[in-house]
Amino acid sequence: HGAAVCLYQRTNGCWFAAIYAGVAIHFSGKMSRLVLICAPICTVGCAIWFGFLLDFIMQPVLLLLGKDGYKGDVADAAGGEEVENKQSGDKAKESAKKGKDTSKSKDKAAGDKGKDKAKKAAMAKKALPPLREWEEEHRPGGMMTILREVKQAQLSSIPEAWRETYRTQRAFLDRSPLALLGRLVLSAYLVWSLASMGPKVGVFVRHCHDVARQLSNPKVVTKYHDRVKGPVLMDDYYVGYKWIDANTPKDARVIAWWDYGYQITGIAKRTSIADGNTWNHEHIATLGRTLTSTEKRAWNAIRHIADYLMVWAGGGGDDLGKSPHLARIGNSVYPDHCGDDDPKCSKFGFYQGGEPTPMMAKSLLYKAVKHNLAPGVKLDPQYFQEVHTTKHGKMRIYKVMNISQESKDWIADPANRVCDSPGSWYCVGQYPPALSKLIAKRQNFAQVEDFNRGGQKSAYTRMVEKERGGKHTDL
């Protein structure tokens, strides 16, 4: 509805809203989470529509109270007045200058009369329509002049008979008592309709308020009710991040799934390997493959890029619940992880009884979450050493043993960063040379969201495309 109003009014604000809507729709189609950027323009569209309704309801009342109604085609009138004023001035100057006899002046005036009428008609036809109140601009020229030229071209393409019919009907709606009475009745009906929506609006507002409160609650601190203790504040995540801040070197790097990247940076004040702004799918896949690999294979990679390993544990959306997604994402770039015959990485997960599959049981992520909790599950201390587990067991932190100082120094060296242009502040890092064999196994990923068309399609992507096309696969 708001878009329809903008098509009717075509104000500068509406042009901006149209551009914003186009950009928001384009990017929200690329990635589902980016649909959030459509929220502001949807709100603006609703406001435009309800503002139009309010103006429509109040217009007949204001007309009855004395407001000026439709004045006709002011463009032609303005053009005609401009021509008349110019011609009157020219005639006065000509009479004062020449002073010829009356008969000769009358003959010349009669001869010029036809020319004046033709010239007047031509100038009126070329006269640009005046800008409306919201289109005015203090400086001449620019986009406003282009806008007036476009409007003139549009007006010239409409037959004069149609324009005259519109003027007549438009004036009738603003000046006829019968038409104003009908508009008052319609306005009253609209007011009644809007008033009847009151209960639904209240329900919608309460729903929005409840959702906003849920989303605004910090995820690192929650409250639950214990039958014995009553309300209990569960701040394991926050305390865990503060422990990292207080007990690790300032230049420490923490590897964890990207979900916690911002919290590692903002609360723990340490470098994270990935966060919510990491759009490089190949990097996310490398992280997923590493965490879901066997303990030794994971350590071989992690020792070159991180100093500490952090996992969420304790159930309720912990890393084990997410781990099948990590394995599948890793397989989309590293086909040797689960194999092209298993694009969903079903071999990485749990059986119905809750027992882990062999691939899951051997993974670093499973061992880090279940370390010394499940029978026979323990990390090898020569690879990872447990340094902290929070009170409720929601966060577990391990120190990476025997890190590669050579790789750490290489990454920290500004000379090894790639800048988008010489002297730029935007310079991204690179993987250390020690990981070149691992990185060479990657296959560029052609995403379902279509951010990257250039890479090969993974087995998972091909499966999704078949399912979307109605051709389901047994994979």
Disulfide bonds with the S-S distance in Angstrom:
Cys6-Cys14 2.47
Cys338-Cys345 1.88
Cys419-Cys427 1.99
